[in-house]
């Protein structure tokens, strides 16, 4: 049996505000433009940088609502979804292809990494009907020392 995985993880910045569209049935679709950058020093010691732009499409209604309310141009985000290539025809009838990172109706993750006051907000897409939750930070570990931890870790 062959195993295949289609999973993309990006950490980058939004190049523009989220673009919100509505389907004929009232559903919400959000388009994001995420930039990732790589920098290095060339053989002459000069700093070089290359930026890649990624199209992200959010179909999950909870994630779409979260993106519309919390994201803006310049936001640093963590995006987890899958690659999808679609074929379409331009105005002249030429076949064109577009590859996008898709956060589908039942899966995907979107985390704001530069929330107010240094906090991060996260939303995960889940099963239909499952409510997405926003987390105001990463402080989920118990406080009060070692007594809050489980010593029976099986490794």
C-alpha positions in Angstrom: 0.0 0.0 0.0 1.4 3.4 -1.0 1.3 6.3 1.4 1.0 9.8 0.2 0.8 13.1 2.1 -0.2 16.5 0.8 0.7 18.9 3.5 2.1 22.4 3.3 3.4 24.6 6.2 4.2 28.2 5.7 5.4 31.0 8.0 5.4 34.4 6.4 3.8 37.8 6.1 0.6 38.9 4.4 1.3 41.1 1.4 -2.1 42.6 1.5 -5.3 42.6 3.5 -7.4 39.3 3.2 -9.7 39.3 0.2 -13.1 38.1 1.2 -15.6 36.7 -1.3 -19.0 35.1 -0.8 -20.4 32.1 -2.6 -24.0 32.1 -4.1 -25.0 30.0 -1.1 -23.7 32.5 1.4 -20.4 30.7 2.2 -17.3 32.7 2.7 -14.0 32.2 0.9 -10.9 34.2 1.9 -7.8 34.7 -0.3 -4.5 35.4 1.3 -1.2 36.4 -0.3 1.7 35.2 1.9 5.3 36.1 1.4 8.2 33.9 2.6 11.8 35.2 2.3 15.2 33.5 2.3 18.4 35.4 2.8 22.1 34.5 2.5 25.5 35.9 1.9 26.9 35.4 -1.6 30.5 34.5 -2.3 31.4 38.2 -2.2 30.0 38.4 1.3 27.0 40.6 0.2 23.6 39.9 1.6 21.1 38.5 -0.9 17.4 37.9 -0.4 14.7 36.1 -2.4 11.0 36.4 -1.7 8.4 33.8 -2.8 4.7 34.7 -2.9 2.1 32.0 -2.1 -1.6 32.1 -2.8 -3.6 30.7 0.2 -7.4 30.0 -0.1 -9.5 29.5 3.0 -12.7 27.5 2.5 -13.2 26.6 6.2 -15.9 29.0 7.5 -14.4 29.3 11.0 -10.9 30.0 9.6 -12.4 32.4 7.1 -14.2 34.4 9.8 -11.0 34.4 11.9 -8.9 35.6 9.0 -11.4 38.4 8.1 -11.5 39.7 11.6 -7.8 39.3 12.7 -5.5 39.5 9.7 -4.2 42.5 7.9 -1.4 43.5 5.5 1.9 42.7 7.2 0.5 40.1 9.7 3.0 37.3 10.4 1.1 34.0 10.0 1.6 30.2 10.3 -0.5 28.5 7.7 -1.0 24.7 7.4 -3.0 23.3 4.5 -2.6 21.2 1.3 -1.5 22.0 -2.2 -4.1 22.1 -5.0 -3.6 23.0 -8.6 -6.6 24.1 -10.7 -6.9 24.7 -14.4 -8.9 27.6 -15.9 -9.1 29.5 -19.1 -8.1 33.2 -19.4 -10.1 35.8 -21.4 -8.4 34.7 -24.7 -9.2 31.0 -24.1 -5.7 29.9 -23.1 -5.4 27.2 -20.5 -3.8 28.5 -17.3 -2.9 26.7 -14.1 -2.8 28.1 -10.5 -1.3 26.2 -7.5 -2.6 27.3 -4.1 -2.4 26.3 -0.5 -5.9 25.3 0.5 -7.4 25.3 4.0 -10.3 23.1 3.2 -13.8 22.9 4.8 -12.6 20.2 7.2 -9.0 20.8 7.9 -6.3 23.4 8.0 -4.6 25.7 10.6 -4.1 29.4 10.8 -2.0 31.1 13.5 -1.4 34.8 13.9 2.2 35.0 15.2 2.3 38.8 15.9 -0.8 39.3 17.9 -1.3 42.3 20.2 1.1 42.4 23.1 3.2 39.5 21.7 0.4 37.0 22.1 -0.5 34.5 19.3 -4.0 33.6 18.3 -4.7 30.2 16.7 -7.6 28.6 14.9 -7.8 25.1 13.7 -10.3 23.7 11.2 -11.9 20.5 12.2 -14.9 18.3 11.5 -18.1 19.9 10.3 -19.9 21.5 13.2 -16.8 21.6 15.3 -16.3 25.1 16.7 -12.9 26.7 16.0 -11.3 28.3 19.1 -8.9 31.2 19.5 -6.1 30.8 21.9 -4.8 34.1 23.4 -1.3 32.7 23.9 1.0 29.7 24.3 0.9 29.5 28.1 -0.9 26.2 28.3 1.6 24.5 30.6 0.5 24.2 34.2 2.0 26.6 36.7 3.4 26.0 40.1 6.4 23.9 39.5 6.9 20.2 38.7 3.8 19.0 40.5 1.7 19.9 37.5 3.6 17.5 35.2 3.0 13.8 34.6 6.0 11.7 35.5 4.7 8.6 33.8 5.8 9.4 30.3 6.2 6.0 28.4 9.8 6.5 27.0 
